[in-house]
Amino acid sequence: MRIPARRECYHIMYRMKMMDHIVVHSIQVCRVAMFLANSLEADINPDLVQAAALLHDITKTRSIETREDHARTGKQLLMDLDYPEVGNIVGQHVLLDEYFASDSPTEADVVNYADKRVVHDKVATRRDME
């Protein structure tokens, strides 16, 4: 399984010219996702979570202009870069392919949930989400 290290994720973000506020959001999503990945008693690959969380909005900057589905195009971009497992998670960060697919959370579950908990660059409390 090929997973880009944090440094490579930042290089990809730079090459895709992500807007600063989207980069900040992605870093915060990564913080939340890594906290969850390290706290859960589940078979979760932290390197996969880290890369997918950092890159979950990789095509969002251009989607603002093109109106493309950034989850779909982000997945395709990462597939083209030969990171299919990361791409699969990025493709599910808005809507999971399957909810409650297993008894324990998956990397896709963690990234999807972390993205929902981060509003712009702040971690939303339960009250904020109501």
Backbone atoms as SQL, in Angstrom:
CREATE TABLE atoms (id INTEGER PRIMARY KEY, chain TEXT, resi INTEGER, resn TEXT, atom TEXT, x REAL, y REAL, z REAL);
INSERT INTO atoms VALUES
  (1, 'A', 1, 'MET', 'N', 0.846, -1.169, 0.000),
  (2, 'A', 1, 'MET', 'CA', 0.000, 0.000, 0.000),
  (3, 'A', 1, 'MET', 'C', 0.897, 1.240, 0.000),
  (4, 'A', 2, 'ARG', 'N', 0.652, 2.124, -0.947),
  (5, 'A', 2, 'ARG', 'CA', 1.410, 3.382, -1.024),
  (6, 'A', 2, 'ARG', 'C', 0.625, 4.478, -0.308),
  (7, 'A', 3, 'ILE', 'N', 1.285, 5.106, 0.654),
  (8, 'A', 3, 'ILE', 'CA', 0.678, 6.192, 1.420),
  (9, 'A', 3, 'ILE', 'C', 1.680, 7.348, 1.452),
  (10, 'A', 4, 'PRO', 'N', 1.260, 8.532, 1.015),
  (11, 'A', 4, 'PRO', 'CA', 2.206, 9.653, 1.064),
  (12, 'A', 4, 'PRO', 'C', 2.466, 10.088, 2.503),
  (13, 'A', 5, 'ALA', 'N', 3.718, 10.361, 2.810),
  (14, 'A', 5, 'ALA', 'CA', 4.079, 10.885, 4.129),
  (15, 'A', 5, 'ALA', 'C', 3.568, 12.322, 4.230),
  (16, 'A', 6, 'ARG', 'N', 3.561, 12.844, 5.441),
  (17, 'A', 6, 'ARG', 'CA', 3.056, 14.210, 5.686),
  (18, 'A', 6, 'ARG', 'C', 3.715, 15.222, 4.751),
  (19, 'A', 7, 'ARG', 'N', 5.012, 15.131, 4.595),
  (20, 'A', 7, 'ARG', 'CA', 5.746, 16.074, 3.726),
  (21, 'A', 7, 'ARG', 'C', 5.236, 16.003, 2.287),
  (22, 'A', 8, 'GLU', 'N', 5.020, 14.800, 1.781),
  (23, 'A', 8, 'GLU', 'CA', 4.504, 14.641, 0.414),
  (24, 'A', 8, 'GLU', 'C', 3.085, 15.183, 0.314),
  (25, 'A', 9, 'CYS', 'N', 2.279, 14.996, 1.348),
  (26, 'A', 9, 'CYS', 'CA', 0.926, 15.557, 1.353),
  (27, 'A', 9, 'CYS', 'C', 0.991, 17.068, 1.197),
  (28, 'A', 10, 'TYR', 'N', 1.912, 17.700, 1.935),
  (29, 'A', 10, 'TYR', 'CA', 2.059, 19.149, 1.825),
  (30, 'A', 10, 'TYR', 'C', 2.515, 19.558, 0.426),
  (31, 'A', 11, 'HIS', 'N', 3.376, 18.764, -0.180),
  (32, 'A', 11, 'HIS', 'CA', 3.806, 19.056, -1.562),
  (33, 'A', 11, 'HIS', 'C', 2.620, 18.967, -2.524),
  (34, 'A', 12, 'ILE', 'N', 1.789, 17.964, -2.349),
  (35, 'A', 12, 'ILE', 'CA', 0.603, 17.813, -3.210),
  (36, 'A', 12, 'ILE', 'C', -0.340, 19.003, -2.994),
  (37, 'A', 13, 'MET', 'N', -0.538, 19.397, -1.755),
  (38, 'A', 13, 'MET', 'CA', -1.399, 20.545, -1.453),
  (39, 'A', 13, 'MET', 'C', -0.859, 21.809, -2.137),
  (40, 'A', 14, 'TYR', 'N', 0.449, 21.998, -2.083),
  (41, 'A', 14, 'TYR', 'CA', 1.082, 23.157, -2.710),
  (42, 'A', 14, 'TYR', 'C', 0.896, 23.118, -4.229),
  (43, 'A', 15, 'ARG', 'N', 1.146, 21.953, -4.819),
  (44, 'A', 15, 'ARG', 'CA', 0.999, 21.826, -6.284),
  (45, 'A', 15, 'ARG', 'C', -0.435, 22.071, -6.739),
  (46, 'A', 16, 'MET', 'N', -1.390, 21.721, -5.886),
  (47, 'A', 16, 'MET', 'CA', -2.805, 21.930, -6.225),
  (48, 'A', 16, 'MET', 'C', -3.277, 23.349, -5.884),
  (49, 'A', 17, 'LYS', 'N', -2.366, 24.160, -5.343),
  (50, 'A', 17, 'LYS', 'CA', -2.661, 25.565, -5.034),
  (51, 'A', 17, 'LYS', 'C', -3.879, 25.719, -4.126),
  (52, 'A', 18, 'MET', 'N', -3.918, 24.876, -3.088),
  (53, 'A', 18, 'MET', 'CA', -5.024, 24.961, -2.133),
  (54, 'A', 18, 'MET', 'C', -5.017, 26.322, -1.445),
  (55, 'A', 19, 'MET', 'N', -6.203, 26.897, -1.309),
  (56, 'A', 19, 'MET', 'CA', -6.331, 28.161, -0.583),
  (57, 'A', 19, 'MET', 'C', -5.893, 27.944, 0.862),
  (58, 'A', 20, 'ASP', 'N', -5.310, 28.989, 1.447),
  (59, 'A', 20, 'ASP', 'CA', -4.776, 28.884, 2.805),
  (60, 'A', 20, 'ASP', 'C', -5.815, 28.405, 3.811),
  (61, 'A', 21, 'HIS', 'N', -7.023, 28.921, 3.742),
  (62, 'A', 21, 'HIS', 'CA', -8.029, 28.526, 4.735),
  (63, 'A', 21, 'HIS', 'C', -8.436, 27.061, 4.577),
  (64, 'A', 22, 'ILE', 'N', -8.332, 26.518, 3.375),
  (65, 'A', 22, 'ILE', 'CA', -8.630, 25.098, 3.170),
  (66, 'A', 22, 'ILE', 'C', -7.485, 24.246, 3.715),
  (67, 'A', 23, 'VAL', 'N', -6.261, 24.728, 3.570),
  (68, 'A', 23, 'VAL', 'CA', -5.111, 24.036, 4.156),
  (69, 'A', 23, 'VAL', 'C', -5.245, 24.000, 5.684),
  (70, 'A', 24, 'VAL', 'N', -5.581, 25.130, 6.284),
  (71, 'A', 24, 'VAL', 'CA', -5.735, 25.204, 7.738),
  (72, 'A', 24, 'VAL', 'C', -6.849, 24.249, 8.202),
  (73, 'A', 25, 'HIS', 'N', -7.963, 24.240, 7.465),
  (74, 'A', 25, 'HIS', 'CA', -9.053, 23.311, 7.782),
  (75, 'A', 25, 'HIS', 'C', -8.551, 21.870, 7.719),
  (76, 'A', 26, 'SER', 'N', -7.819, 21.534, 6.677),
  (77, 'A', 26, 'SER', 'CA', -7.343, 20.161, 6.485),
  (78, 'A', 26, 'SER', 'C', -6.382, 19.741, 7.591),
  (79, 'A', 27, 'ILE', 'N', -5.539, 20.645, 8.027),
  (80, 'A', 27, 'ILE', 'CA', -4.619, 20.341, 9.130),
  (81, 'A', 27, 'ILE', 'C', -5.403, 20.087, 10.418),
  (82, 'A', 28, 'GLN', 'N', -6.439, 20.871, 10.652),
  (83, 'A', 28, 'GLN', 'CA', -7.264, 20.666, 11.846),
  (84, 'A', 28, 'GLN', 'C', -8.035, 19.345, 11.761),
  (85, 'A', 29, 'VAL', 'N', -8.561, 19.021, 10.593),
  (86, 'A', 29, 'VAL', 'CA', -9.227, 17.724, 10.404),
  (87, 'A', 29, 'VAL', 'C', -8.233, 16.597, 10.695),
  (88, 'A', 30, 'CYS', 'N', -7.013, 16.756, 10.252),
  (89, 'A', 30, 'CYS', 'CA', -5.984, 15.745, 10.509),
  (90, 'A', 30, 'CYS', 'C', -5.735, 15.597, 12.008),
  (91, 'A', 31, 'ARG', 'N', -5.680, 16.698, 12.733),
  (92, 'A', 31, 'ARG', 'CA', -5.471, 16.624, 14.190),
  (93, 'A', 31, 'ARG', 'C', -6.580, 15.822, 14.860),
  (94, 'A', 32, 'VAL', 'N', -7.818, 16.121, 14.504),
  (95, 'A', 32, 'VAL', 'CA', -8.954, 15.418, 15.097),
  (96, 'A', 32, 'VAL', 'C', -8.927, 13.940, 14.699),
  (97, 'A', 33, 'ALA', 'N', -8.682, 13.685, 13.418),
  (98, 'A', 33, 'ALA', 'CA', -8.661, 12.299, 12.924),
  (99, 'A', 33, 'ALA', 'C', -7.560, 11.487, 13.599),
  (100, 'A', 34, 'MET', 'N', -6.408, 12.086, 13.789),
  (101, 'A', 34, 'MET', 'CA', -5.308, 11.368, 14.438),
  (102, 'A', 34, 'MET', 'C', -5.603, 11.114, 15.914),
  (103, 'A', 35, 'PHE', 'N', -6.239, 12.071, 16.578),
  (104, 'A', 35, 'PHE', 'CA', -6.651, 11.846, 17.964),
  (105, 'A', 35, 'PHE', 'C', -7.576, 10.630, 18.040),
  (106, 'A', 36, 'LEU', 'N', -8.555, 10.596, 17.139),
  (107, 'A', 36, 'LEU', 'CA', -9.499, 9.473, 17.124),
  (108, 'A', 36, 'LEU', 'C', -8.790, 8.166, 16.790),
  (109, 'A', 37, 'ALA', 'N', -7.967, 8.187, 15.761),
  (110, 'A', 37, 'ALA', 'CA', -7.272, 6.965, 15.337),
  (111, 'A', 37, 'ALA', 'C', -6.414, 6.393, 16.452),
  (112, 'A', 38, 'ASN', 'N', -5.794, 7.269, 17.216),
  (113, 'A', 38, 'ASN', 'CA', -4.928, 6.813, 18.310),
  (114, 'A', 38, 'ASN', 'C', -5.702, 6.468, 19.576),
  (115, 'A', 39, 'SER', 'N', -6.943, 6.907, 19.674),
  (116, 'A', 39, 'SER', 'CA', -7.752, 6.664, 20.872),
  (117, 'A', 39, 'SER', 'C', -8.665, 5.451, 20.751),
  (118, 'A', 40, 'LEU', 'N', -9.062, 5.139, 19.543),
  (119, 'A', 40, 'LEU', 'CA', -10.006, 4.047, 19.335),
  (120, 'A', 40, 'LEU', 'C', -9.313, 2.697, 19.463),
  (121, 'A', 41, 'GLU', 'N', -10.027, 1.753, 19.988),
  (122, 'A', 41, 'GLU', 'CA', -9.518, 0.383, 20.030),
  (123, 'A', 41, 'GLU', 'C', -10.006, -0.326, 18.774),
  (124, 'A', 42, 'ALA', 'N', -9.371, 0.038, 17.682),
  (125, 'A', 42, 'ALA', 'CA', -9.748, -0.517, 16.377),
  (126, 'A', 42, 'ALA', 'C', -8.481, -0.690, 15.556),
  (127, 'A', 43, 'ASP', 'N', -8.567, -1.539, 14.562),
  (128, 'A', 43, 'ASP', 'CA', -7.438, -1.796, 13.670),
  (129, 'A', 43, 'ASP', 'C', -7.403, -0.696, 12.609),
  (130, 'A', 44, 'ILE', 'N', -6.807, 0.433, 12.968),
  (131, 'A', 44, 'ILE', 'CA', -6.781, 1.603, 12.097),
  (132, 'A', 44, 'ILE', 'C', -5.335, 1.948, 11.768),
  (133, 'A', 45, 'ASN', 'N', -5.074, 2.201, 10.492),
  (134, 'A', 45, 'ASN', 'CA', -3.744, 2.569, 10.025),
  (135, 'A', 45, 'ASN', 'C', -3.584, 4.088, 10.178),
  (136, 'A', 46, 'PRO', 'N', -2.787, 4.544, 11.145),
  (137, 'A', 46, 'PRO', 'CA', -2.667, 5.986, 11.369),
  (138, 'A', 46, 'PRO', 'C', -2.039, 6.735, 10.199),
  (139, 'A', 47, 'ASP', 'N', -1.134, 6.103, 9.471),
  (140, 'A', 47, 'ASP', 'CA', -0.528, 6.765, 8.306),
  (141, 'A', 47, 'ASP', 'C', -1.577, 7.015, 7.222),
  (142, 'A', 48, 'LEU', 'N', -2.472, 6.059, 7.035),
  (143, 'A', 48, 'LEU', 'CA', -3.540, 6.199, 6.055),
  (144, 'A', 48, 'LEU', 'C', -4.515, 7.295, 6.477),
  (145, 'A', 49, 'VAL', 'N', -4.853, 7.330, 7.759),
  (146, 'A', 49, 'VAL', 'CA', -5.741, 8.372, 8.279),
  (147, 'A', 49, 'VAL', 'C', -5.101, 9.745, 8.092),
  (148, 'A', 50, 'GLN', 'N', -3.827, 9.860, 8.439),
  (149, 'A', 50, 'GLN', 'CA', -3.138, 11.143, 8.319),
  (150, 'A', 50, 'GLN', 'C', -3.164, 11.662, 6.883),
  (151, 'A', 51, 'ALA', 'N', -2.779, 10.831, 5.939),
  (152, 'A', 51, 'ALA', 'CA', -2.730, 11.256, 4.544),
  (153, 'A', 51, 'ALA', 'C', -4.118, 11.613, 4.018),
  (154, 'A', 52, 'ALA', 'N', -5.100, 10.779, 4.308),
  (155, 'A', 52, 'ALA', 'CA', -6.455, 11.036, 3.807),
  (156, 'A', 52, 'ALA', 'C', -7.050, 12.295, 4.437),
  (157, 'A', 53, 'ALA', 'N', -6.771, 12.522, 5.711),
  (158, 'A', 53, 'ALA', 'CA', -7.287, 13.723, 6.376),
  (159, 'A', 53, 'ALA', 'C', -6.643, 14.978, 5.797),
  (160, 'A', 54, 'LEU', 'N', -5.341, 14.951, 5.609),
  (161, 'A', 54, 'LEU', 'CA', -4.668, 16.117, 5.038),
  (162, 'A', 54, 'LEU', 'C', -5.126, 16.399, 3.612),
  (163, 'A', 55, 'LEU', 'N', -5.422, 15.354, 2.862),
  (164, 'A', 55, 'LEU', 'CA', -5.735, 15.514, 1.431),
  (165, 'A', 55, 'LEU', 'C', -7.228, 15.445, 1.124),
  (166, 'A', 56, 'HIS', 'N', -8.086, 15.407, 2.135),
  (167, 'A', 56, 'HIS', 'CA', -9.511, 15.187, 1.870),
  (168, 'A', 56, 'HIS', 'C', -10.138, 16.287, 1.005),
  (169, 'A', 57, 'ASP', 'N', -9.629, 17.506, 1.083),
  (170, 'A', 57, 'ASP', 'CA', -10.161, 18.613, 0.278),
  (171, 'A', 57, 'ASP', 'C', -9.188, 19.035, -0.825),
  (172, 'A', 58, 'ILE', 'N', -8.423, 18.107, -1.330),
  (173, 'A', 58, 'ILE', 'CA', -7.339, 18.416, -2.265),
  (174, 'A', 58, 'ILE', 'C', -7.811, 19.133, -3.536),
  (175, 'A', 59, 'THR', 'N', -9.013, 18.872, -4.007),
  (176, 'A', 59, 'THR', 'CA', -9.501, 19.573, -5.218),
  (177, 'A', 59, 'THR', 'C', -10.588, 20.597, -4.889),
  (178, 'A', 60, 'LYS', 'N', -10.742, 20.936, -3.632),
  (179, 'A', 60, 'LYS', 'CA', -11.802, 21.881, -3.249),
  (180, 'A', 60, 'LYS', 'C', -11.556, 23.282, -3.793),
  (181, 'A', 61, 'THR', 'N', -10.311, 23.738, -3.804),
  (182, 'A', 61, 'THR', 'CA', -10.020, 25.082, -4.313),
  (183, 'A', 61, 'THR', 'C', -10.514, 25.226, -5.745),
  (184, 'A', 62, 'ARG', 'N', -10.159, 24.293, -6.598),
  (185, 'A', 62, 'ARG', 'CA', -10.601, 24.419, -7.986),
  (186, 'A', 62, 'ARG', 'C', -12.095, 24.152, -8.139),
  (187, 'A', 63, 'SER', 'N', -12.668, 23.375, -7.235),
  (188, 'A', 63, 'SER', 'CA', -14.104, 23.077, -7.331),
  (189, 'A', 63, 'SER', 'C', -14.965, 24.307, -7.061),
  (190, 'A', 64, 'ILE', 'N', -14.419, 25.265, -6.360),
  (191, 'A', 64, 'ILE', 'CA', -15.156, 26.502, -6.113),
  (192, 'A', 64, 'ILE', 'C', -15.479, 27.182, -7.449),
  (193, 'A', 65, 'GLU', 'N', -14.539, 27.115, -8.372),
  (194, 'A', 65, 'GLU', 'CA', -14.760, 27.703, -9.696),
  (195, 'A', 65, 'GLU', 'C', -15.471, 26.742, -10.646),
  (196, 'A', 66, 'THR', 'N', -15.075, 25.486, -10.646),
  (197, 'A', 66, 'THR', 'CA', -15.614, 24.523, -11.617),
  (198, 'A', 66, 'THR', 'C', -16.929, 23.894, -11.188),
  (199, 'A', 67, 'ARG', 'N', -17.228, 23.963, -9.881),
  (200, 'A', 67, 'ARG', 'CA', -18.428, 23.346, -9.292),
  (201, 'A', 67, 'ARG', 'C', -18.408, 21.815, -9.384),
  (202, 'A', 68, 'GLU', 'N', -17.212, 21.263, -9.558),
  (203, 'A', 68, 'GLU', 'CA', -17.079, 19.805, -9.599),
  (204, 'A', 68, 'GLU', 'C', -17.301, 19.223, -8.208),
  (205, 'A', 69, 'ASP', 'N', -17.581, 17.946, -8.150),
  (206, 'A', 69, 'ASP', 'CA', -17.716, 17.215, -6.890),
  (207, 'A', 69, 'ASP', 'C', -16.299, 16.960, -6.372),
  (208, 'A', 70, 'HIS', 'N', -15.883, 17.731, -5.373),
  (209, 'A', 70, 'HIS', 'CA', -14.487, 17.662, -4.935),
  (210, 'A', 70, 'HIS', 'C', -14.134, 16.328, -4.274),
  (211, 'A', 71, 'ALA', 'N', -15.099, 15.621, -3.729),
  (212, 'A', 71, 'ALA', 'CA', -14.803, 14.294, -3.178),
  (213, 'A', 71, 'ALA', 'C', -14.465, 13.325, -4.314),
  (214, 'A', 72, 'ARG', 'N', -15.248, 13.399, -5.382),
  (215, 'A', 72, 'ARG', 'CA', -15.018, 12.508, -6.537),
  (216, 'A', 72, 'ARG', 'C', -13.712, 12.849, -7.247),
  (217, 'A', 73, 'THR', 'N', -13.474, 14.145, -7.492),
  (218, 'A', 73, 'THR', 'CA', -12.259, 14.520, -8.226),
  (219, 'A', 73, 'THR', 'C', -11.011, 14.367, -7.354),
  (220, 'A', 74, 'GLY', 'N', -11.163, 14.557, -6.047),
  (221, 'A', 74, 'GLY', 'CA', -10.035, 14.315, -5.147),
  (222, 'A', 74, 'GLY', 'C', -9.646, 12.851, -5.153),
  (223, 'A', 75, 'LYS', 'N', -10.651, 11.990, -5.125),
  (224, 'A', 75, 'LYS', 'CA', -10.401, 10.550, -5.204),
  (225, 'A', 75, 'LYS', 'C', -9.666, 10.214, -6.497),
  (226, 'A', 76, 'GLN', 'N', -10.152, 10.755, -7.613),
  (227, 'A', 76, 'GLN', 'CA', -9.539, 10.450, -8.910),
  (228, 'A', 76, 'GLN', 'C', -8.100, 10.954, -8.979),
  (229, 'A', 77, 'LEU', 'N', -7.853, 12.150, -8.471),
  (230, 'A', 77, 'LEU', 'CA', -6.495, 12.700, -8.468),
  (231, 'A', 77, 'LEU', 'C', -5.550, 11.776, -7.710),
  (232, 'A', 78, 'LEU', 'N', -5.967, 11.320, -6.553),
  (233, 'A', 78, 'LEU', 'CA', -5.098, 10.452, -5.752),
  (234, 'A', 78, 'LEU', 'C', -4.936, 9.076, -6.383),
  (235, 'A', 79, 'MET', 'N', -5.965, 8.595, -7.053),
  (236, 'A', 79, 'MET', 'CA', -5.828, 7.341, -7.812),
  (237, 'A', 79, 'MET', 'C', -4.766, 7.530, -8.911),
  (238, 'A', 80, 'ASP', 'N', -4.845, 8.669, -9.609),
  (239, 'A', 80, 'ASP', 'CA', -3.884, 8.962, -10.680),
  (240, 'A', 80, 'ASP', 'C', -2.461, 9.093, -10.144),
  (241, 'A', 81, 'LEU', 'N', -2.319, 9.536, -8.895),
  (242, 'A', 81, 'LEU', 'CA', -1.001, 9.656, -8.265),
  (243, 'A', 81, 'LEU', 'C', -0.536, 8.334, -7.654),
  (244, 'A', 82, 'ASP', 'N', -1.309, 7.285, -7.854),
  (245, 'A', 82, 'ASP', 'CA', -0.999, 5.936, -7.374),
  (246, 'A', 82, 'ASP', 'C', -1.115, 5.810, -5.844),
  (247, 'A', 83, 'TYR', 'N', -2.135, 6.479, -5.301),
  (248, 'A', 83, 'TYR', 'CA', -2.480, 6.352, -3.892),
  (249, 'A', 83, 'TYR', 'C', -3.948, 5.917, -3.789),
  (250, 'A', 84, 'PRO', 'N', -4.276, 4.718, -4.277),
  (251, 'A', 84, 'PRO', 'CA', -5.686, 4.318, -4.348),
  (252, 'A', 84, 'PRO', 'C', -6.390, 4.210, -2.994),
  (253, 'A', 85, 'GLU', 'N', -5.709, 3.726, -1.975),
  (254, 'A', 85, 'GLU', 'CA', -6.355, 3.594, -0.666),
  (255, 'A', 85, 'GLU', 'C', -6.672, 4.974, -0.081),
  (256, 'A', 86, 'VAL', 'N', -5.760, 5.910, -0.255),
  (257, 'A', 86, 'VAL', 'CA', -6.002, 7.275, 0.207),
  (258, 'A', 86, 'VAL', 'C', -7.147, 7.881, -0.600),
  (259, 'A', 87, 'GLY', 'N', -7.112, 7.672, -1.909),
  (260, 'A', 87, 'GLY', 'CA', -8.172, 8.178, -2.782),
  (261, 'A', 87, 'GLY', 'C', -9.534, 7.632, -2.402),
  (262, 'A', 88, 'ASN', 'N', -9.594, 6.377, -2.042),
  (263, 'A', 88, 'ASN', 'CA', -10.867, 5.769, -1.653),
  (264, 'A', 88, 'ASN', 'C', -11.454, 6.466, -0.429),
  (265, 'A', 89, 'ILE', 'N', -10.622, 6.813, 0.529),
  (266, 'A', 89, 'ILE', 'CA', -11.099, 7.506, 1.734),
  (267, 'A', 89, 'ILE', 'C', -11.497, 8.932, 1.400),
  (268, 'A', 90, 'VAL', 'N', -10.694, 9.619, 0.615),
  (269, 'A', 90, 'VAL', 'CA', -11.018, 10.990, 0.200),
  (270, 'A', 90, 'VAL', 'C', -12.370, 11.010, -0.514),
  (271, 'A', 91, 'GLY', 'N', -12.621, 10.009, -1.322),
  (272, 'A', 91, 'GLY', 'CA', -13.898, 9.913, -2.022),
  (273, 'A', 91, 'GLY', 'C', -15.086, 9.732, -1.102),
  (274, 'A', 92, 'GLN', 'N', -14.833, 9.354, 0.147),
  (275, 'A', 92, 'GLN', 'CA', -15.913, 9.122, 1.112),
  (276, 'A', 92, 'GLN', 'C', -15.977, 10.171, 2.221),
  (277, 'A', 93, 'HIS', 'N', -15.205, 11.234, 2.121),
  (278, 'A', 93, 'HIS', 'CA', -15.173, 12.175, 3.243),
  (279, 'A', 93, 'HIS', 'C', -16.453, 12.998, 3.369),
  (280, 'A', 94, 'VAL', 'N', -17.239, 13.085, 2.310),
  (281, 'A', 94, 'VAL', 'CA', -18.525, 13.787, 2.386),
  (282, 'A', 94, 'VAL', 'C', -19.626, 12.795, 2.748),
  (283, 'A', 95, 'LEU', 'N', -19.718, 11.719, 2.008),
  (284, 'A', 95, 'LEU', 'CA', -20.696, 10.650, 2.252),
  (285, 'A', 95, 'LEU', 'C', -19.975, 9.310, 2.212),
  (286, 'A', 96, 'LEU', 'N', -20.137, 8.543, 3.256),
  (287, 'A', 96, 'LEU', 'CA', -19.531, 7.212, 3.279),
  (288, 'A', 96, 'LEU', 'C', -20.221, 6.306, 2.268),
  (289, 'A', 97, 'ASP', 'N', -19.458, 5.406, 1.673),
  (290, 'A', 97, 'ASP', 'CA', -20.046, 4.420, 0.765),
  (291, 'A', 97, 'ASP', 'C', -21.033, 3.541, 1.507),
  (292, 'A', 98, 'GLU', 'N', -20.695, 3.241, 2.758),
  (293, 'A', 98, 'GLU', 'CA', -21.532, 2.350, 3.565),
  (294, 'A', 98, 'GLU', 'C', -21.411, 2.761, 5.027),
  (295, 'A', 99, 'TYR', 'N', -22.529, 2.924, 5.677),
  (296, 'A', 99, 'TYR', 'CA', -22.533, 3.280, 7.089),
  (297, 'A', 99, 'TYR', 'C', -22.668, 2.016, 7.937),
  (298, 'A', 100, 'PHE', 'N', -21.916, 1.982, 9.032),
  (299, 'A', 100, 'PHE', 'CA', -21.929, 0.845, 9.959),
  (300, 'A', 100, 'PHE', 'C', -21.621, -0.464, 9.228),
  (301, 'A', 101, 'ALA', 'N', -20.626, -0.396, 8.353),
  (302, 'A', 101, 'ALA', 'CA', -20.243, -1.559, 7.553),
  (303, 'A', 101, 'ALA', 'C', -19.580, -2.647, 8.402),
  (304, 'A', 102, 'SER', 'N', -18.976, -2.243, 9.513),
  (305, 'A', 102, 'SER', 'CA', -18.344, -3.235, 10.372),
  (306, 'A', 102, 'SER', 'C', -18.590, -2.866, 11.838),
  (307, 'A', 103, 'ASP', 'N', -18.188, -3.758, 12.716),
  (308, 'A', 103, 'ASP', 'CA', -18.378, -3.528, 14.149),
  (309, 'A', 103, 'ASP', 'C', -17.445, -2.448, 14.697),
  (310, 'A', 104, 'SER', 'N', -16.342, -2.214, 14.027),
  (311, 'A', 104, 'SER', 'CA', -15.404, -1.193, 14.489),
  (312, 'A', 104, 'SER', 'C', -15.189, -0.163, 13.382),
  (313, 'A', 105, 'PRO', 'N', -14.815, 1.051, 13.766),
  (314, 'A', 105, 'PRO', 'CA', -14.641, 2.109, 12.770),
  (315, 'A', 105, 'PRO', 'C', -13.484, 1.822, 11.811),
  (316, 'A', 106, 'THR', 'N', -13.631, 2.331, 10.618),
  (317, 'A', 106, 'THR', 'CA', -12.590, 2.222, 9.594),
  (318, 'A', 106, 'THR', 'C', -11.904, 3.578, 9.435),
  (319, 'A', 107, 'GLU', 'N', -10.847, 3.606, 8.659),
  (320, 'A', 107, 'GLU', 'CA', -10.162, 4.859, 8.370),
  (321, 'A', 107, 'GLU', 'C', -11.110, 5.850, 7.696),
  (322, 'A', 108, 'ALA', 'N', -11.962, 5.368, 6.812),
  (323, 'A', 108, 'ALA', 'CA', -12.936, 6.251, 6.147),
  (324, 'A', 108, 'ALA', 'C', -13.915, 6.832, 7.149),
  (325, 'A', 109, 'ASP', 'N', -14.364, 6.025, 8.101),
  (326, 'A', 109, 'ASP', 'CA', -15.263, 6.514, 9.150),
  (327, 'A', 109, 'ASP', 'C', -14.602, 7.640, 9.947),
  (328, 'A', 110, 'VAL', 'N', -13.343, 7.441, 10.306),
  (329, 'A', 110, 'VAL', 'CA', -12.619, 8.411, 11.129),
  (330, 'A', 110, 'VAL', 'C', -12.463, 9.742, 10.389),
  (331, 'A', 111, 'VAL', 'N', -12.040, 9.697, 9.131),
  (332, 'A', 111, 'VAL', 'CA', -11.836, 10.934, 8.368),
  (333, 'A', 111, 'VAL', 'C', -13.169, 11.630, 8.106),
  (334, 'A', 112, 'ASN', 'N', -14.184, 10.873, 7.766),
  (335, 'A', 112, 'ASN', 'CA', -15.509, 11.442, 7.531),
  (336, 'A', 112, 'ASN', 'C', -16.005, 12.158, 8.786),
  (337, 'A', 113, 'TYR', 'N', -15.908, 11.506, 9.934),
  (338, 'A', 113, 'TYR', 'CA', -16.376, 12.097, 11.187),
  (339, 'A', 113, 'TYR', 'C', -15.543, 13.322, 11.566),
  (340, 'A', 114, 'ALA', 'N', -14.231, 13.227, 11.432),
  (341, 'A', 114, 'ALA', 'CA', -13.364, 14.359, 11.773),
  (342, 'A', 114, 'ALA', 'C', -13.706, 15.573, 10.921),
  (343, 'A', 115, 'ASP', 'N', -13.972, 15.358, 9.651),
  (344, 'A', 115, 'ASP', 'CA', -14.336, 16.471, 8.769),
  (345, 'A', 115, 'ASP', 'C', -15.644, 17.114, 9.221),
  (346, 'A', 116, 'LYS', 'N', -16.577, 16.315, 9.694),
  (347, 'A', 116, 'LYS', 'CA', -17.860, 16.854, 10.162),
  (348, 'A', 116, 'LYS', 'C', -17.692, 17.647, 11.452),
  (349, 'A', 117, 'ARG', 'N', -16.714, 17.291, 12.264),
  (350, 'A', 117, 'ARG', 'CA', -16.491, 17.971, 13.549),
  (351, 'A', 117, 'ARG', 'C', -15.700, 19.265, 13.415),
  (352, 'A', 118, 'VAL', 'N', -15.032, 19.486, 12.278),
  (353, 'A', 118, 'VAL', 'CA', -14.240, 20.700, 12.092),
  (354, 'A', 118, 'VAL', 'C', -14.995, 21.650, 11.172),
  (355, 'A', 119, 'VAL', 'N', -15.355, 22.794, 11.729),
  (356, 'A', 119, 'VAL', 'CA', -16.038, 23.837, 10.962),
  (357, 'A', 119, 'VAL', 'C', -15.001, 24.930, 10.728),
  (358, 'A', 120, 'HIS', 'N', -14.655, 25.122, 9.482),
  (359, 'A', 120, 'HIS', 'CA', -13.564, 26.019, 9.090),
  (360, 'A', 120, 'HIS', 'C', -12.286, 25.535, 9.772),
  (361, 'A', 121, 'ASP', 'N', -11.828, 26.222, 10.822),
  (362, 'A', 121, 'ASP', 'CA', -10.614, 25.769, 11.504),
  (363, 'A', 121, 'ASP', 'C', -10.850, 25.466, 12.983),
  (364, 'A', 122, 'LYS', 'N', -12.100, 25.377, 13.373),
  (365, 'A', 122, 'LYS', 'CA', -12.452, 25.131, 14.777),
  (366, 'A', 122, 'LYS', 'C', -13.126, 23.770, 14.935),
  (367, 'A', 123, 'VAL', 'N', -12.826, 23.113, 16.038),
  (368, 'A', 123, 'VAL', 'CA', -13.495, 21.854, 16.351),
  (369, 'A', 123, 'VAL', 'C', -14.857, 22.212, 16.935),
  (370, 'A', 124, 'ALA', 'N', -15.898, 21.729, 16.293),
  (371, 'A', 124, 'ALA', 'CA', -17.266, 22.033, 16.714),
  (372, 'A', 124, 'ALA', 'C', -17.625, 21.194, 17.935),
  (373, 'A', 125, 'THR', 'N', -18.283, 21.836, 18.878),
  (374, 'A', 125, 'THR', 'CA', -18.794, 21.115, 20.024),
  (375, 'A', 125, 'THR', 'C', -20.130, 20.490, 19.619),
  (376, 'A', 126, 'ARG', 'N', -20.635, 19.660, 20.461),
  (377, 'A', 126, 'ARG', 'CA', -21.926, 19.033, 20.183),
  (378, 'A', 126, 'ARG', 'C', -23.013, 20.100, 20.013),
  (379, 'A', 127, 'ARG', 'N', -22.981, 21.132, 20.832),
  (380, 'A', 127, 'ARG', 'CA', -23.947, 22.211, 20.756),
  (381, 'A', 127, 'ARG', 'C', -23.847, 22.945, 19.400),
  (382, 'A', 128, 'ASP', 'N', -22.615, 23.132, 18.916),
  (383, 'A', 128, 'ASP', 'CA', -22.419, 23.798, 17.622),
  (384, 'A', 128, 'ASP', 'C', -23.040, 22.998, 16.492),
  (385, 'A', 129, 'MET', 'N', -23.117, 21.690, 16.650),
  (386, 'A', 129, 'MET', 'CA', -23.591, 20.821, 15.583),
  (387, 'A', 129, 'MET', 'C', -25.109, 20.681, 15.573),
  (388, 'A', 130, 'GLU', 'N', -25.803, 21.169, 16.613),
  (389, 'A', 130, 'GLU', 'CA', -27.253, 21.023, 16.684),
  (390, 'A', 130, 'GLU', 'C', -27.945, 22.095, 15.872);
